[in-house]
Amino acid sequence: MAAPRLIVIGAGPAGVRAAEALVQAGLRPTVIDEGRRDGGQIYRRQPENFSRPYAQLYGSEAAKAQALHHAFDTLKPRLDYRPETLAWSISGGALHVIRDGRAQALPYDALLICSGATDRLLPLPGWNRAGCYSLGAAQIALKAQACAIGHRVAFVGTGPLLYLVASQYLKAGASLAAVIDTSPAAPAAALPGLLARPALLLRGLGLIARLRRAGVPLLRGATPLRVEGDADNGADALVVRDASGRERRFSCDAVAMGYHLRAETQLADLARCDFRFDDASRQWLPAIDEDGRASANGIYLAGDGARILGADGAEAAGRLAALAALHDLGLQPGAGRYAAEHKALRARLAKMERFRRGLALAFPWPQAQAAALPDEAVVCRCETITAGELRRCATELGGSELNRAKAFSRVGMGRCQGRYCGHAGAEIVAAACNAPVQQVGRLRGQAPVKPLPLDVEVVQ
Amino acid sequence: MSAPPSATPIAAAPETLRADVIVVGGGLVGASAAFFLRRRGLSVILLERGLVGQQASGTNFGNVRRQGRALAQLPLAARARDIWGQLPELLGEDAEFLDSGHLRVCYSEAQAEDFARYAIDAQPYGLKLEVMGAAELRRRYGLFGPEVLAGSLSAVDGHANPRLAGPAFGRGARRAGATVLEHTEVLRVEREGGDFLVHTQTHPAGDEGPRCRAPQLLVSTGAWGNRIAAAFGEPVPIVAHGPQMGVTEPLPYAIGPAIGVTTKNVAEGMYFRQVKRGNIVFGGGPKGPAYADRLRAYVEPANTLNQLQQLRRLAPALGGLQLIRTWSGIEGYLQDSKPVLGPSGKVDGLYYAFGFCGEGFAIGPGIGDSMAELIATGQTSTPYPDSHIGRFAAPAESAAA
């Protein structure tokens, strides 16, 4: 029998641990990763000629980052590792990839999609000015290139990453204009969930305390109003309304924004997996079972691309999904490992799922702010479409379903394919039509996952 | 005709709506038929399972092309072209129709000769074509690769936005007084006292929908056309295929006409157009899988890769662009590549307009208009040669008929 073909997409915490489980089972999996080096977003490795120590790069997570990198370095000789490779479509049991302008189809017996997450963004008047970045991008500038996005940075959004990146900027010596959180103080209902991972909760509280001690203005329950500036110089201030209703202006030359994370689900969509609306995070997620099996045959999902459980959860989910794939293919010794480990791994993930729900309560996606965006705010940056135009298409033209609204308005039709604007667009359409957001549907994923050069060369 | 402005409920539950004509299927053809029927004063109910203009009408390339069609279809195509040019007056919006021309090009001498012959043959139909050689093509457009040998320009054809055209006719029909019911699927059609009685179901709830009653029924249900036709004893061997479409990132608007390669080699049959926004929309080559029963159609990645290669061959400068999205749709095809158009061969008051084999968009509004004429007056000034459903009847049966 030919060697089973297993492909892992992503070399972050989930992908690395999935690949590790496959190698331990005696296989030589293919690992596809968009990044130049392994580690994913959270444990992004700096370029080879940079020499910052782990503690400086990853702080409290240094040991985990180092362990993951070490694990991958050890695996590498036993992998078909393809960095800087985009998985752009899936069809007929083959993954379609492109690397260096060369396209190839890779047939698989099992496909482990560990595609991670990106920032969940909320439009804001002026967010299309130069100097506005996502929190993730602000962090990448720091981690990969040791650069800040500006001299004086305002942070706005909600979720753990808001405080983490702000703290990292503080530590790196950047000047912080303010940290603006749209969530009010966490409700009591969030506490049981958050206490599922007390160490993580404490670390988060520590970050906030450090920002406070440094004298950074820290607002909770605020409403971002606009990014001010001009076409020549980009952003020069972030204006918000604080919880007491007072308008406040923070001078800055850069804004980092993000509202927790959104799962990167286009590959699962192209693999024709079923999706479910997740009430906790108000986003559509691929349906998976306890082990990470998707509805489509041979497709397994792990990490933040399936559920936003963070890096620790991704490591556990990656291993579990890989063992489940080995079990399903009837491959020893992996199937035996699955029998031995799956209960404990599931229990770990269940705890992290409780924490995820606690986080979602503590840092809710501010859907009301999305719905209330002023008409003149640009929602879709790629196509420069305003909230007002989207509302007109949703109501006057009858675009009350999200793909219909997209067809009429072009929101979500540009380079990002709705990855930046889709969630806010859905809230705007739902509010304009007075419908629950899950009823307006979700933007269908269409290949290519990211733009594909026309001068691609096809290799067999 | 003193018809009521819209369908009126008659007594007893479940609700029964009554009209002069029921149109089943709200694609570009059905929606424009409903619109033009209202303009002729007939009351209309338009039943659409999903949303108006959502299937093939909304996912196709958007060509508004006359040249290259069978000569006998040119009067109908001309009728449609006139309507495309009148959209602002008819509907209050233009569906992004650009009368920027349609240019056919080719890679073979034999095809170049065909261009010249077709240009002469099309003249009596009022279609003016300008045939040019490679040097002239390059001088005018500066776009084409070295293999392009000749071109044929129809200066007053063009292209429009399929996502907008069908829904615009749907809204127009509604404004004109038609009863347009979306999310309403036809379950079955009965004959009752010379009328058609249509039983429906509403989506997504799956509840029983209104019953609709009319003496005339138009079936414009695209790839699903066989359902009602077969129920009336006129089965049609229709199959579904998915066009393979793609669009690039935008670049400054510069390319006027919609451009297509005419060839007998399916793999090299590319076409593209630049929209005002600047993106290049393209299609062509082998079709992809389409599943009419599941309402899904897919783009095969291998087809996309072939298209990109063919696009570079056709217009090498496009090689510097990036593809941002692909999509497909569900189109109905017949073996003889001709649609099913005109009255039923068996049932009085029943009409068909479906199965356009990937070529329905350009003539869609003309079909709607001429169907309205046919239903209202019993004849049409732009007939449908070789398109009658009777061609699929069993030989013995057709001999008897």
Interface residues (C-beta under 8 A of the other chain):
Chain A: W88 S89 S91 G92 A94 H96 A103 A105 E383 L397 G398 E401 R404 A407 F408 R410 M413 G414 R415 Q417 Q446 A447 P448 P451 L452 P453 L454 D455 V456 V458
Chain B: L51 Q54 G58 R163 L164 P167 R171 T248 E249 R277 Y298 V299 E300 P301 A302 T304 L305 L308 Q309 L311 R312 L318 G319 G320 L321 Q322 L323 I324 R325 T326 W327
